[in-house]
Amino acid sequence: MTTTERLARFEAAQEVLGFLMAVRAEWIYIESKKAQPDASKIAQWEAEQKAFFEIEDGLRFDDQDGIEQVITTYGPVARRIFEAR
């Protein structure tokens, strides 16, 4: 794999995680604006958002296995959410 291809995969993994964090932020905002917000949903989404941030923060350009794992694990999740919009 060329450096350019590796960089593209690295950026794709970052984008997937960034999208999932942004979606959680949106869900948290929408839920918090309800007359009776569900605190357990908000707490769950905040925890998920934190976990995605920690994964993204730990990604390294030279860790192809980690990059591919993010894309394989979370890419389909992000795609389903994106397509449902």
Backbone hydrogen bonds, N-H to C=O, Kabsch-Sander energy under -0.5 kcal/mol:
donor,donor_aa,acceptor,acceptor_aa,energy
6,R,2,T,-2.6
7,L,3,T,-2.6
8,A,4,T,-2.2
9,R,5,E,-2.2
10,F,6,R,-2.4
11,E,7,L,-2.8
12,A,8,A,-2.2
13,A,9,R,-2.3
14,Q,10,F,-2.1
15,E,11,E,-2.6
16,V,12,A,-2.5
17,L,13,A,-2.2
18,G,14,Q,-2.7
19,F,15,E,-2.7
20,L,16,V,-2.3
21,M,17,L,-2.3
22,A,18,G,-2.3
23,V,19,F,-2.5
24,R,20,L,-1.9
25,A,21,M,-2.1
26,E,22,A,-2.3
27,W,23,V,-2.8
28,I,24,R,-2.7
29,Y,25,A,-2.4
30,I,26,E,-2.8
31,E,27,W,-2.7
32,S,28,I,-2.5
33,K,29,Y,-1.2
33,K,30,I,-0.5
34,K,31,E,-1.3
39,A,37,P,-1.0
42,I,38,D,-2.1
43,A,39,A,-2.5
44,Q,40,S,-2.3
45,W,41,K,-2.8
46,E,42,I,-2.5
47,A,43,A,-2.2
48,E,44,Q,-2.5
49,Q,45,W,-2.6
50,K,46,E,-2.3
51,A,47,A,-2.4
52,F,48,E,-2.6
53,F,49,Q,-2.2
54,E,50,K,-2.5
55,I,51,A,-2.3
56,E,52,F,-2.7
57,D,53,F,-3.0
58,G,54,E,-1.4
59,L,55,I,-0.7
59,L,56,E,-1.0
63,D,60,R,-2.1
64,Q,62,D,-0.9
67,I,63,D,-2.3
68,E,64,Q,-2.8
69,Q,65,D,-2.2
70,V,66,G,-2.0
71,I,67,I,-2.2
72,T,68,E,-2.8
73,T,69,Q,-2.8
74,Y,70,V,-2.8
75,G,70,V,-0.7
75,G,71,I,-1.3
78,A,74,Y,-2.6
79,R,75,G,-2.6
80,R,76,P,-2.3
81,I,77,V,-2.1
82,F,78,A,-2.8
83,E,79,R,-2.9
84,A,80,R,-1.5
85,R,81,I,-0.6
85,R,82,F,-1.0
